[in-house]
Amino acid sequence: MAEDLAQLRQQIDDLDDQVLTILAKRFEVVKRVAAYKKEHKLPVVQEDRMAGVVTRLATVHKSAEMTPEFISKLYRLIMNQAVTAENSWVDESN
């Protein structure tokens, strides 16, 4: 029997919850990175690192549904938010 629309939407909702849970865990690590950068007097923004992450992910995970352009936009958005968060955490602890 074919899945009905409600079941499919529930699967999407469950996956969306997992995505956000993983992003929250990512930001927990970002907070620790911010503390490390502050302690070692490193700049918050490291463009070479950001570019390398985007390139790696766009290469490894590209598909018809997830083009390199989509992955690049998505991860630039995530990393820009991480930079904003890092800056606020570094400022808070001053």
N, C-alpha and C positions, 0 to 999 in steps of 0.2 A: 504494500500500500504506500502510495506517495505521501511524503511529509506534507502537512498542511502549512499554510502561511504563518500561523501563530507559532508553530514549533520552530520554523526557520528563523523567525524574528527573535524568539527566545534564545536561540543559539547565538545570534548576532549580539543580543544584549549581554549574554554571558561572556562572550569574547571581548566586548567593549569594557566590561568590568575588569577583566584580566589585563587588558592593555593599560588601563589607568592604575591598577594595582602595581604593575611592573614599572610604570613611569614614576609612581610615588617612591618605589624602592630606588630607582635611578637617582631621584632627587635627594634621597638620603645619602647616597654615595657622593653626589655633587657637593653636598654640605661638608663632607669630610675633605673633599678635594679643596674646597675654599679655605678651610682651616689650614691645610698643608701649604697652599699657595701663600697665605698670609704669613705663616710661620717662617717660610723660606723666602719671603719677599719676591714672589713670582707674580707676574701680571695675571689678572683674571682671564683676559682674552688672549688665547694663543691660537692665532689664525692657522698656523701650519697643522696643529692638532685637529682643529675643527674641519679643515679641508680634507685631511687624511681620513677622518671618520666618515665623512660624506662620501668620499670616493670609494672607500672599502665597502660600505653598505650598499651603495648604488651598483657596484660591480657584483657583489656576492648575491644580492637579493632581487635583482631585476627580473621581471617577468612581464608578460603581456599586460597584467593588471597593475603591476607596480613598476612603472618605468623609472629609469634613473632620474628623470626630472621630478617625478612625484616624490621619490625617496629623498632627493636633495632638498626639496621644499619642506617636506615633513621634518627632516632632521635639522635643517636650519632653524625652523620654528622652535623645535625642542631645545636646541642649543642656545638660541637667543634667550629663551626663558631661563635656561640654566645660568647664563651670564648675568641676567637681571637678578636672579636669586643669589648668586655668588657675591655680586656687588653689595646687595643688601646685608648679607651675612657678614661680609668683611667690614662694612660700615658699622653694623650693630656692635661688633666686638672692639671697636676703637674707643 
